[in-house]
Amino acid sequence: MRFEECNWMDVENYLKNDDRIMCVLGACEQHAYLSLLTDTRIPLALADAAAQETGVLVAPVSNFGISPYFLSYPGTISLRTSTLLDLVEDMITSLYKHGFRKILILNGHGGNEPVKGRLNELLNKFSDLRIIWYSWWLSHSIESIAIENDIKPAHANWLEAFPFTKVTEFPDKEKNPPHYQGLLSAEDTRKVFLDGSFGGPYEVDDSIMNEIFYASYLDILNYLKFEIIS
């Protein structure tokens, strides 16, 4: 269940029995022919599926992430790194005040990785706080599926082409990955990547995407146990 489906009394009653919550960090950025909110839609769909199974609450989504390298693509909205770090700190601090102690962050965007440094600081501040960070595409289970099918995952290619992220038709042929070195400005990023895909097939069979989604879903169910590793 999402916060938007609750009133404050519902949350108070929930906290009498459970101190877990899922937080989704996404982004609004170019994904070639996919939705600008691909990085939000995927982790949110996973959160909703896990919430239906476990009853764990889902906090309001952060739709904006750190995407300065894509600002030459219209529709991309990028936060400064400091802005996102402050936003997440304030969100976690608020949740902690209410009594949430186990927080699973479902991250949908690689550019949001700097947030983990701020989370470490919060863990030092609140000794009884538990935080798990999960970026679904980095899961070993996802890597195994890609290897098994001999397809390489990349930004805005088949890996993110779920039925709920598709908004238009794709080119017929797969894209050759561009070659470049070093960091790129937003202008140079568009010159190098053109349509925005980092290369490879634009989509694959639905059976593979279902396998990807289910593997990520199982990962999340396991993390929601918040088992202590000794």
Helices and strands as residue ranges (DSSP letters): G 3-5, H 8-15, E 20-25, H 38-54, E 57-58, G 68-70, H 81-98, E 102-107, G 110-112, H 115-125, E 130-135, G 136-138, H 140-148, G 158-160, H 186-193, H 206-223
